[in-house]
C-alpha cells in the first residue's frame, strides 16, 4: 500500500506544480485553492508512504514523478522545449525512479 500512496503523492505533486502556473502568483483564488489542496494531499500521501519506504527512496521517487510529470505537462500545455537533450535528461530521471523502485 505504501507504493500506492507514493504514486498518488507523486501525481498530486504534478498537480500542484502545474497549479502554481495557473495561480498567477497566488493572485487567482480558485487555482490557488486547488493548488493548496493538491499540496496537502501530496504531502499527506508522502507521509503515509514514508512510514515503510526509506526516506531517501521515497523522497527521490516522489520528486522524480513530480519533475517528469511537470516537465511533460509543461511541454504539452505550455509549449516548453522538447528538444532531444531535455528529453534525454527526463529519460534519465525516469530511469533513476525505476531503478530505485527495483532495488528497494
C-alpha positions as CSV (number, residue, x, y, z in Angstrom):
1,X,0.0,0.0,0.0
2,X,3.0,2.3,0.6
3,X,3.9,2.3,-3.0
4,X,0.3,3.3,-4.0
5,X,0.5,6.2,-1.5
6,X,3.8,7.2,-3.1
7,X,2.4,7.1,-6.6
8,X,-0.7,9.2,-5.6
9,X,1.6,11.6,-3.8
10,X,3.7,12.0,-7.0
11,X,0.6,12.6,-9.1
12,X,-0.6,15.3,-6.7
13,X,3.0,16.7,-6.8
14,X,2.5,17.1,-10.5
15,X,-1.0,18.7,-10.0
16,X,0.3,21.3,-7.6
17,X,3.4,22.1,-9.6
18,X,1.2,22.8,-12.7
19,X,-1.3,24.5,-10.5
20,X,1.3,27.1,-9.5
21,X,1.4,28.3,-13.1
22,X,-2.4,28.9,-13.1
23,X,-2.4,30.7,-9.7
24,X,-0.5,33.6,-11.4
25,X,1.5,34.4,-8.3
26,X,-1.3,33.3,-6.0
27,X,-3.5,36.1,-7.4
28,X,-6.3,33.9,-8.6
29,X,-8.5,32.4,-5.9
30,X,-9.7,29.0,-7.2
31,X,-6.5,27.9,-8.9
32,X,-4.7,28.9,-5.6
33,X,-7.2,26.9,-3.5
34,X,-6.8,23.8,-5.8
35,X,-3.1,24.1,-5.7
36,X,-3.0,24.3,-1.9
37,X,-5.4,21.3,-1.7
38,X,-3.1,19.3,-4.1
39,X,-0.1,20.2,-1.9
40,X,-1.9,18.9,1.3
41,X,-2.9,15.6,-0.4
42,X,0.6,15.2,-1.9
43,X,2.4,15.7,1.5
44,X,-0.1,13.6,3.4
45,X,0.2,10.7,1.0
46,X,4.0,11.1,1.0
47,X,4.0,10.9,4.8
48,X,1.9,7.7,4.7
49,X,4.3,6.1,2.2
50,X,7.3,7.1,4.3
51,X,6.1,5.0,7.2
52,X,7.5,2.0,5.4
53,X,9.6,3.2,2.4
54,X,13.0,4.5,3.2
55,X,13.2,8.3,3.2
56,X,15.8,8.6,0.5
57,X,14.0,6.2,-1.8
58,X,10.6,7.7,-1.2
59,X,11.6,11.3,-1.5
60,X,13.6,10.7,-4.6
61,X,10.8,8.8,-6.3
62,X,8.2,11.5,-5.2
63,X,10.3,14.3,-6.6
64,X,11.1,12.3,-9.7
65,X,7.5,11.7,-10.5
66,X,6.8,15.3,-10.0
67,X,9.7,16.5,-12.1
68,X,8.9,14.2,-15.0
69,X,5.2,14.9,-14.9
70,X,5.6,18.6,-14.6
71,X,8.1,18.6,-17.5
72,X,5.8,16.5,-19.7
73,X,2.8,18.7,-19.0
74,X,4.9,21.8,-19.5
75,X,5.7,20.6,-23.0
76,X,2.0,19.7,-23.7
77,X,0.3,22.6,-22.0
78,X,2.7,25.5,-22.1
79,X,4.9,24.8,-25.2
80,X,8.0,24.2,-23.2
81,X,11.0,23.0,-25.2
82,X,11.0,19.3,-26.2
83,X,14.5,19.1,-27.7
84,X,16.4,15.9,-27.5
85,X,18.8,16.9,-24.7
86,X,15.9,17.8,-22.5
87,X,14.0,14.6,-23.3
88,X,17.2,12.6,-22.6
89,X,17.5,14.2,-19.2
90,X,13.9,13.5,-18.5
91,X,14.5,9.9,-19.5
92,X,17.4,9.7,-17.1
93,X,15.1,10.8,-14.3
94,X,12.6,8.1,-15.3
95,X,15.5,5.5,-15.3
96,X,16.5,6.6,-11.8
97,X,13.0,6.3,-10.4
98,X,12.6,2.8,-11.9
99,X,16.0,1.9,-10.6
100,X,15.1,3.0,-7.1
101,X,11.9,1.0,-7.2
102,X,13.6,-2.1,-8.4
103,X,16.4,-2.1,-5.8
104,X,14.0,-1.2,-2.9
